[in-house]
């Protein structure tokens, strides 16, 4: 085992007890010879409210935590309690990794870098001339920025909440010199008829929210489809996309690559992405979800 000090890391959010993130981090730490303890801080289980986040941060610091991963509903709330925020995370208005440093609490967003890496490696030849993003929440914001960084020329932000779609589209257009449109789900038939790709960023498809948000008849072989849902990996959307002849990218790759980036930030050590992907698949294999 390494002579480096042990790391203490936590995951803060609601319903995080079943998360695979702690197991992914600790397995990679063992492979690298690091002492690494990762614990969930489940607001639901502990009976805590999101507005108690300042107390949670102070408590974690007193207990000697080195870092926290932050998920729903705290990714935006945490910003006002940080001493410094990485420029990309600041632009997104969302933080999922908080480092406890001598200079204070520092926030980063590895959701966006994780999707960027997942896309570049998983769909390296995919056209990004015209991409439709379904879901304008926190995850959608991170994915949208990544899509524009990989060269998307026209992005359509779609959400059931028209105001939320409009706000994200306006923010993206301010920061990127590309065409960004917004629409509600009623516009999907027209958008997907000409789009080169679709990224799905809503909870639909999870075990608790099965199904898909539109008719599979809208899918066509020329369209690539990415889904950020990873439990299950094989969502109804991805099955329909494969049946239609689409190239696909499942949510496991983003889940792993955001963990890769967070692990690097926390420890300063370079993890092995391929090894983390193998371990991730070992973790999800015992938990298939019936079609």
C-alpha positions as CSV (number, residue, x, y, z in Angstrom):
1,X,0.0,0.0,0.0
2,X,1.2,3.5,-0.8
3,X,2.8,5.8,1.8
4,X,0.5,8.6,0.8
5,X,-2.1,9.7,3.4
6,X,-5.5,8.1,3.2
7,X,-8.2,9.9,1.2
8,X,-11.7,10.4,2.6
9,X,-14.3,11.3,0.0
10,X,-18.1,11.5,0.0
11,X,-21.1,11.7,-2.3
12,X,-23.8,14.2,-1.3
13,X,-27.3,14.1,-2.7
14,X,-30.8,12.6,-2.4
15,X,-31.1,8.8,-2.9
16,X,-27.4,8.2,-3.4
17,X,-27.1,5.1,-1.2
18,X,-27.2,2.7,-4.2
19,X,-24.7,4.8,-6.3
20,X,-21.9,2.9,-8.1
21,X,-19.5,5.9,-7.8
22,X,-18.0,4.9,-4.4
23,X,-17.2,1.3,-5.6
24,X,-15.7,2.7,-8.8
25,X,-13.4,5.1,-7.0
26,X,-12.3,2.6,-4.3
27,X,-11.6,-0.2,-6.8
28,X,-9.4,2.1,-8.8
29,X,-7.6,3.4,-5.7
30,X,-6.9,-0.2,-4.7
31,X,-5.4,-0.9,-8.1
32,X,-3.2,2.2,-7.7
33,X,-2.1,1.2,-4.2
34,X,-3.9,4.1,-2.5
35,X,-5.8,4.2,0.8
36,X,-9.2,5.6,-0.2
37,X,-12.4,5.6,1.7
38,X,-15.6,6.8,-0.2
39,X,-18.9,7.2,1.7
40,X,-22.4,8.3,0.6
41,X,-24.0,11.2,2.4
42,X,-27.6,10.5,1.4
43,X,-29.8,13.4,2.4
44,X,-32.9,11.2,2.2
45,X,-31.6,8.5,4.5
46,X,-30.1,11.1,7.0
47,X,-33.3,13.2,7.0
48,X,-31.4,16.3,5.8
49,X,-32.7,19.1,3.5
50,X,-30.7,20.6,0.7
51,X,-30.7,24.0,2.5
52,X,-28.5,22.3,5.1
53,X,-25.7,22.1,2.6
54,X,-23.5,24.7,4.3
55,X,-23.6,22.7,7.5
56,X,-22.8,19.5,5.6
57,X,-19.8,21.2,4.0
58,X,-18.5,22.4,7.4
59,X,-19.1,19.0,9.0
60,X,-17.2,17.3,6.2
61,X,-14.3,19.7,6.5
62,X,-14.1,19.2,10.3
63,X,-14.1,15.4,9.8
64,X,-11.2,15.6,7.4
65,X,-12.8,14.9,4.1
66,X,-10.5,15.6,1.1
67,X,-13.4,16.0,-1.4
68,X,-17.1,15.6,-2.1
69,X,-18.9,14.6,-5.2
70,X,-22.2,16.5,-5.4
71,X,-25.3,15.4,-7.2
72,X,-29.0,16.2,-7.4
73,X,-30.3,18.5,-5.9
74,X,-27.1,20.2,-4.8
75,X,-25.1,20.9,-8.0
76,X,-26.3,24.4,-8.3
77,X,-26.9,25.1,-4.7
78,X,-23.3,24.4,-3.7
79,X,-21.9,27.3,-5.8
80,X,-22.5,30.0,-3.4
81,X,-20.7,28.2,-0.6
82,X,-17.4,27.7,-2.5
83,X,-14.3,29.9,-2.3
84,X,-13.3,29.3,-5.9
85,X,-14.9,27.7,-8.9
86,X,-13.2,26.4,-12.0
87,X,-14.2,28.7,-14.9
88,X,-15.9,25.9,-16.9
89,X,-18.1,24.9,-13.9
90,X,-18.8,28.6,-13.2
91,X,-20.0,29.1,-16.8
92,X,-22.2,26.0,-16.4
93,X,-23.5,27.2,-13.1
94,X,-23.1,23.6,-11.8
95,X,-20.5,21.8,-9.7
96,X,-20.3,18.1,-9.1
97,X,-16.8,17.9,-7.4
98,X,-15.7,19.9,-4.4
99,X,-12.1,19.8,-3.3
100,X,-11.1,20.8,0.3
101,X,-7.8,22.6,-0.1
102,X,-5.7,24.9,2.0
103,X,-7.1,27.8,0.1
104,X,-10.7,26.8,0.7
105,X,-13.4,24.9,-1.1
106,X,-12.8,24.6,-4.9
107,X,-15.6,23.5,-7.3
108,X,-15.3,21.6,-10.6
109,X,-17.7,20.0,-13.1
110,X,-16.6,16.6,-14.4
111,X,-20.0,15.8,-15.9
112,X,-19.2,17.9,-18.9
113,X,-15.7,16.7,-19.4
114,X,-16.8,13.1,-18.8
115,X,-19.4,13.4,-21.6
116,X,-16.9,15.0,-23.9
117,X,-14.5,12.2,-23.5
118,X,-17.2,9.6,-23.8
119,X,-18.5,11.1,-27.0
120,X,-15.0,11.5,-28.6
121,X,-14.1,7.9,-27.8
122,X,-17.5,6.2,-28.3
123,X,-18.7,8.0,-31.4
124,X,-15.5,9.3,-33.0
125,X,-16.8,9.6,-36.5
126,X,-20.3,10.9,-35.7
127,X,-21.4,14.1,-37.5
128,X,-22.2,17.0,-35.2
129,X,-23.6,19.3,-37.8
130,X,-27.1,19.3,-36.3
131,X,-27.7,17.8,-32.8
132,X,-30.9,17.6,-30.8
133,X,-30.5,17.7,-27.0
134,X,-33.5,16.3,-25.1
135,X,-33.5,17.6,-21.5
136,X,-32.4,21.0,-20.3
137,X,-31.7,20.3,-16.7
138,X,-28.3,20.2,-14.9
139,X,-27.1,17.1,-16.8
140,X,-28.4,18.6,-20.1
141,X,-26.5,21.8,-19.5
142,X,-23.2,19.9,-18.9
143,X,-23.8,17.7,-22.0
144,X,-24.8,20.7,-24.2
145,X,-21.6,22.5,-23.4
146,X,-19.6,19.4,-24.2
147,X,-21.4,19.0,-27.5
148,X,-20.5,22.6,-28.5
149,X,-16.9,22.0,-27.5
150,X,-16.6,19.0,-29.8
151,X,-17.8,21.1,-32.7
152,X,-21.6,21.0,-33.0
153,X,-22.6,23.6,-35.5
154,X,-26.3,23.7,-34.7
155,X,-27.9,22.6,-31.4
156,X,-31.6,22.3,-30.6
157,X,-32.4,22.3,-26.9
158,X,-35.6,20.5,-26.2
159,X,-37.5,20.2,-22.9
160,X,-41.0,19.7,-21.8
161,X,-40.5,23.0,-19.9
162,X,-40.3,25.6,-22.6
163,X,-38.9,28.3,-20.3
164,X,-36.1,26.0,-19.1
165,X,-35.2,25.1,-22.7
166,X,-35.2,28.8,-23.7
167,X,-32.9,29.7,-20.7
168,X,-30.3,27.1,-21.5
169,X,-30.3,27.9,-25.2
170,X,-29.8,31.6,-24.5
171,X,-27.0,30.9,-22.1
172,X,-25.2,28.6,-24.6
173,X,-25.7,31.1,-27.4
174,X,-24.0,33.8,-25.2
175,X,-20.9,31.7,-24.7
176,X,-20.6,29.9,-28.0
177,X,-20.6,31.4,-31.5
178,X,-23.0,28.8,-32.9
179,X,-26.7,28.5,-33.7
180,X,-28.6,27.3,-30.6
181,X,-32.4,26.8,-30.9
182,X,-35.0,25.9,-28.3
183,X,-38.2,23.9,-28.5
184,X,-40.6,21.7,-26.6
185,X,-41.0,18.0,-27.2
186,X,-43.8,18.7,-29.7
187,X,-41.1,19.8,-32.1
188,X,-39.2,16.5,-32.0
189,X,-40.7,15.0,-35.2
190,X,-39.4,18.0,-37.3
191,X,-36.1,18.2,-35.4
192,X,-35.2,14.5,-35.7
193,X,-36.2,14.4,-39.3
194,X,-33.1,16.5,-40.1
195,X,-30.8,16.0,-37.1
196,X,-27.5,14.2,-37.3
197,X,-27.6,13.1,-33.7
198,X,-29.7,13.0,-30.5
199,X,-28.6,13.1,-26.9
200,X,-31.1,12.1,-24.2
201,X,-30.6,13.8,-20.8
202,X,-33.8,13.1,-18.8
203,X,-34.6,10.4,-16.2
204,X,-36.8,8.6,-18.6
205,X,-35.5,5.1,-19.2
206,X,-34.3,4.6,-15.6
207,X,-35.7,1.7,-13.7
208,X,-38.0,4.1,-11.9
209,X,-39.1,5.9,-15.1
210,X,-39.2,3.2,-17.9
211,X,-40.0,3.9,-21.5
212,X,-39.1,6.7,-23.9
213,X,-40.4,10.2,-24.5
214,X,-41.2,9.9,-28.2
215,X,-42.3,7.3,-30.8
216,X,-39.5,5.1,-32.1
217,X,-40.8,5.8,-35.6
218,X,-38.9,9.1,-35.4
219,X,-35.6,7.2,-35.4
220,X,-33.7,6.6,-38.7
221,X,-30.4,4.9,-39.6
222,X,-28.6,8.2,-40.3
223,X,-29.2,9.4,-36.8
224,X,-26.8,8.6,-33.9
225,X,-28.3,8.3,-30.4
226,X,-26.6,8.8,-27.0
227,X,-28.3,8.2,-23.7
228,X,-26.8,9.4,-20.4
229,X,-29.0,7.0,-18.4
230,X,-26.8,4.1,-17.1
231,X,-29.1,2.1,-14.8
232,X,-30.0,0.2,-16.9
233,X,-27.4,0.6,-19.6
234,X,-29.7,-0.9,-22.2
235,X,-32.6,1.6,-22.2
236,X,-35.7,1.4,-24.3
237,X,-34.4,4.3,-26.3
238,X,-31.1,2.6,-27.1
239,X,-32.9,-0.7,-28.0
240,X,-35.2,1.2,-30.4
241,X,-32.2,3.1,-31.8
242,X,-30.3,-0.1,-32.6
243,X,-33.5,-1.6,-34.1
244,X,-33.6,1.4,-36.4
245,X,-30.0,1.0,-37.4
246,X,-28.6,4.0,-35.4
247,X,-25.1,4.2,-34.0
248,X,-25.5,4.4,-30.2
249,X,-23.6,5.4,-27.0
250,X,-24.8,4.3,-23.6
251,X,-24.6,6.2,-20.4
252,X,-21.9,4.0,-18.8
253,X,-19.1,5.8,-20.7
254,X,-20.1,9.2,-19.3
255,X,-20.5,7.8,-15.8
256,X,-17.0,6.3,-15.9
257,X,-15.2,9.2,-17.5
258,X,-16.7,11.8,-15.1
259,X,-15.4,9.5,-12.3
260,X,-12.0,9.3,-14.0
261,X,-11.8,13.1,-14.1
262,X,-13.0,13.5,-10.5
263,X,-10.6,10.8,-9.2
264,X,-7.7,12.6,-10.9
265,X,-8.7,16.0,-9.4
266,X,-9.0,14.5,-5.9
267,X,-5.8,12.4,-5.8
268,X,-3.5,13.9,-8.4
269,X,-3.0,10.3,-9.7
270,X,-3.9,9.3,-13.2
271,X,-6.5,6.5,-13.2
272,X,-6.8,3.9,-15.9
273,X,-10.0,4.6,-17.8
274,X,-10.1,1.1,-19.4
275,X,-9.8,-0.6,-16.1
276,X,-12.5,1.6,-14.6
277,X,-14.8,0.8,-17.5
278,X,-14.2,-2.9,-16.9
279,X,-15.0,-2.6,-13.2
280,X,-18.1,-0.5,-14.0
281,X,-19.5,-3.3,-16.2
282,X,-18.7,-5.8,-13.5
283,X,-20.8,-3.7,-11.1
284,X,-23.8,-3.3,-13.4
285,X,-23.8,-6.9,-14.8
286,X,-25.5,-8.4,-11.7
287,X,-28.4,-5.9,-11.9
288,X,-30.1,-6.3,-15.3
289,X,-33.5,-4.7,-15.8
290,X,-36.0,-6.7,-17.9
291,X,-37.1,-5.2,-21.2
